[in-house]
């Protein structure tokens, strides 16, 4: 993508260019992590709940066909929450 200039609004908001939103498959309520890197700002999409649940499902697909225990489910949720906080 070529560089584009954007403006910070009076409410300290910026608009991400539509083509970038499409390319990254971002949705309206998607959370982004903001990180300062020197004089730059880096925005990184956080995993969506849908992707997080799909990840849990994918990790368990190749295991024996037994339901996840409540503890396993809670551990997976905690793991996702910790990763979101980083």
C-alpha positions in Angstrom: 0.0 0.0 0.0 1.3 3.4 -0.8 1.5 6.0 2.0 -1.5 8.2 2.7 -1.9 11.2 5.0 -4.6 11.1 7.6 -5.8 13.8 10.0 -6.4 13.6 13.8 -9.9 14.9 14.5 -10.8 17.3 17.4 -11.7 14.1 19.3 -8.3 12.6 18.8 -9.7 10.1 16.3 -8.2 8.9 13.0 -9.8 7.1 10.0 -8.1 4.0 8.7 -8.2 4.0 4.9 -11.0 1.8 3.6 -8.8 -0.3 1.3 -6.6 -1.2 4.3 -9.6 -2.1 6.4 -10.7 -4.4 3.6 -7.3 -6.0 3.1 -6.9 -6.7 6.9 -10.6 -7.9 7.2 -11.2 -5.4 10.0 -14.8 -5.1 11.3 -16.3 -2.0 13.1 -16.0 -3.2 16.6 -12.6 -4.9 16.2 -10.1 -4.0 18.9 -6.6 -2.7 17.9 -3.5 -2.4 20.1 -1.7 0.9 19.9 2.0 0.8 20.5 4.6 3.6 20.3 7.7 2.7 18.4 10.1 5.6 18.6 8.4 8.5 16.7 5.9 6.1 15.1 2.5 4.6 16.2 1.9 1.0 15.4 -1.7 -0.4 15.3 -2.1 -4.1 15.6 -5.4 -5.9 15.3 -6.2 -8.0 18.4 -7.6 -11.5 17.8 -11.4 -11.4 17.5 -13.5 -13.6 19.7 -14.5 -15.6 16.6 -10.8 -16.2 15.7 -10.0 -17.0 19.3 -12.7 -19.6 19.5 -11.8 -21.0 16.1 -8.2 -21.3 17.4 -9.4 -23.3 20.4 -11.5 -25.5 18.2 -8.6 -26.1 15.8 -6.3 -27.1 18.7 -8.8 -29.6 19.9 -9.9 -31.1 16.6 -7.0 -33.6 16.5 -7.4 -34.7 20.1 -9.6 -37.7 21.1 -13.3 -37.1 20.7 -14.1 -36.0 24.2 -15.7 -32.8 25.3 -13.5 -30.1 26.8 -13.8 -29.9 30.6 -14.9 -26.7 32.2 -11.4 -26.2 33.5 -10.0 -26.6 29.9 -12.4 -24.1 28.6 -11.6 -21.6 31.4 -7.9 -22.0 30.8 -8.3 -21.4 27.1 -10.3 -18.2 27.8 -7.7 -17.0 30.4 -4.9 -17.7 27.8 -6.7 -15.6 25.2 -7.3 -12.8 27.7 -3.6 -12.7 28.7 -2.6 -12.6 25.1 -4.9 -9.6 24.5 -3.4 -7.7 27.3 0.2 -7.9 25.9 
